[in-house]
Amino acid sequence: MSDIWKKYGKVICVVFYIIALVFQLMVTTLIWKETNLFAVMLIIQVFITTIAVWAAYKIANRMLLK
């Protein structure tokens, strides 16, 4: 598992990040489209998703590369 993570860990995280962003932006667009907070919510969603994926990558690196 460690060898697979060394080779493909970043790619896996980037693919997961793109999928997560697409779903987050789609849901945000459907819910907040007609309001004044639409741009704010888009920025917040991207920020939260970026932090979550970055933290998951750091934790996975720490656990899998021991």
LOBAVO-907789 format. One record per residue: residue in one letter; residue number from 1; x, y negated, z negated of N, C-alpha, C in turn. Coordinates in steps of 0.2 Angstrom, whole numbers. Example, Ala and Ser with C-alpha at 12.3 -4.5 7.8 and 13.67 -1.06 7.14 Angstrom:
BEGIN
PT   residuo   num     nxx     nyy     nzz    caxx    cayy    cazz     cxx     cyy     czz
PT         A     1      66      28     -39      62      22     -39      66      16     -39
PT         S     2      64      11     -35      68       5     -36      64       0     -39
END
This chain:
BEGIN
PT   residuo   num     nxx     nyy     nzz    caxx    cayy    cazz     cxx     cyy     czz
PT         M     1       4       6       0       0       0       0       4      -6       0
PT         S     2      10      -6      -4      14     -12      -4      17     -13       3
PT         D     3      19      -8       7      22      -9      13      17     -13      18
PT         I     4      11     -10      18       5     -13      22       4     -20      20
PT         W     5       4     -22      14       3     -29      11       9     -33      13
PT         K     6      15     -31      13      21     -35      15      20     -36      23
PT         K     7      18     -32      27      17     -33      34      11     -37      36
PT         Y     8       6     -35      33      -1     -38      35      -5     -42      30
PT         G     9      -2     -44      25      -5     -48      19      -7     -54      21
PT         K    10      -3     -58      25      -5     -65      27     -10     -65      32
PT         V    11      -9     -60      37     -14     -60      42     -21     -58      39
PT         I    12     -21     -53      35     -28     -51      31     -31     -57      28
PT         C    13     -27     -61      24     -29     -67      21     -32     -72      26
PT         V    14     -28     -73      31     -31     -78      36     -37     -76      39
PT         V    15     -38     -70      41     -44     -67      44     -50     -68      39
PT         F    16     -49     -66      33     -54     -67      28     -56     -74      27
PT         Y    17     -51     -78      27     -52     -86      26     -56     -88      32
PT         I    18     -55     -86      38     -59     -89      43     -66     -86      43
PT         I    19     -67     -80      41     -74     -77      40     -77     -81      35
PT         A    20     -74     -82      29     -77     -85      23     -79     -92      25
PT         L    21     -75     -96      29     -76    -103      31     -82    -103      36
PT         V    22     -83     -98      40     -88     -98      45     -95     -97      41
PT         F    23     -95     -92      37    -101     -91      33    -103     -97      28
PT         Q    24     -98    -100      25     -99    -106      21    -101    -112      25
PT         L    25     -98    -113      30    -101    -119      34    -107    -118      37
PT         M    26    -109    -111      39    -116    -110      42    -121    -111      37
PT         V    27    -120    -108      31    -125    -109      25    -125    -116      23
PT         T    28    -120    -120      23    -120    -127      21    -124    -131      26
PT         T    29    -123    -129      33    -126    -133      38    -134    -132      38
PT         L    30    -136    -125      36    -143    -124      36    -146    -127      30
PT         I    31    -143    -128      25    -146    -131      19    -146    -138      18
PT         W    32    -140    -141      20    -139    -148      19    -139    -152      25
PT         K    33    -141    -150      31    -141    -153      38    -144    -160      38
PT         E    34    -150    -161      35    -154    -167      35    -153    -172      29
PT         T    35    -148    -171      25    -147    -175      20    -140    -179      20
PT         N    36    -140    -184      16    -134    -189      16    -128    -185      13
PT         L    37    -129    -180      10    -123    -176       6    -120    -171      11
PT         F    38    -122    -171      17    -120    -165      22    -112    -165      22
PT         A    39    -109    -171      24    -102    -171      25     -98    -170      18
PT         V    40    -101    -172      13     -98    -171       6     -98    -163       5
PT         M    41    -103    -160       6    -104    -153       4     -99    -149       9
PT         L    42     -99    -151      15     -94    -148      20     -87    -148      17
PT         I    43     -85    -154      15     -78    -155      12     -77    -151       6
PT         I    44     -82    -151       2     -81    -147      -5     -81    -139      -3
PT         Q    45     -85    -137       1     -85    -130       3     -78    -128       6
PT         V    46     -75    -132      10     -69    -130      13     -64    -130       8
PT         F    47     -64    -135       3     -59    -135      -2     -60    -129      -7
PT         I    48     -66    -128      -9     -67    -122     -14     -65    -116     -10
PT         T    49     -66    -115      -4     -64    -108      -1     -57    -108       0
PT         T    50     -54    -113       2     -46    -113       2     -43    -112      -4
PT         I    51     -45    -114     -10     -42    -113     -16     -44    -106     -18
PT         A    52     -50    -103     -17     -51     -96     -19     -47     -91     -15
PT         V    53     -46     -92      -8     -42     -88      -4     -35     -88      -6
PT         W    54     -32     -94      -8     -25     -95     -10     -24     -92     -16
PT         A    55     -28     -92     -21     -28     -89     -28     -28     -81     -27
PT         A    56     -32     -79     -23     -33     -72     -21     -26     -69     -18
PT         Y    57     -24     -73     -14     -17     -71     -11     -12     -71     -16
PT         K    58     -11     -76     -20      -6     -76     -25      -7     -70     -30
PT         I    59     -13     -69     -32     -14     -63     -37     -12     -56     -33
PT         A    60     -15     -55     -27     -13     -49     -24      -6     -48     -23
PT         N    61      -2     -54     -21       5     -53     -20       8     -51     -27
PT         R    62       6     -54     -32       9     -52     -39       8     -45     -41
PT         M    63       2     -42     -39       0     -36     -41       3     -30     -36
PT         L    64       3     -32     -30       5     -27     -25      12     -26     -23
PT         L    65      16     -32     -25      23     -32     -23      28     -31     -29
PT         K    66      25     -28     -34      29     -26     -40      34     -20     -39
END
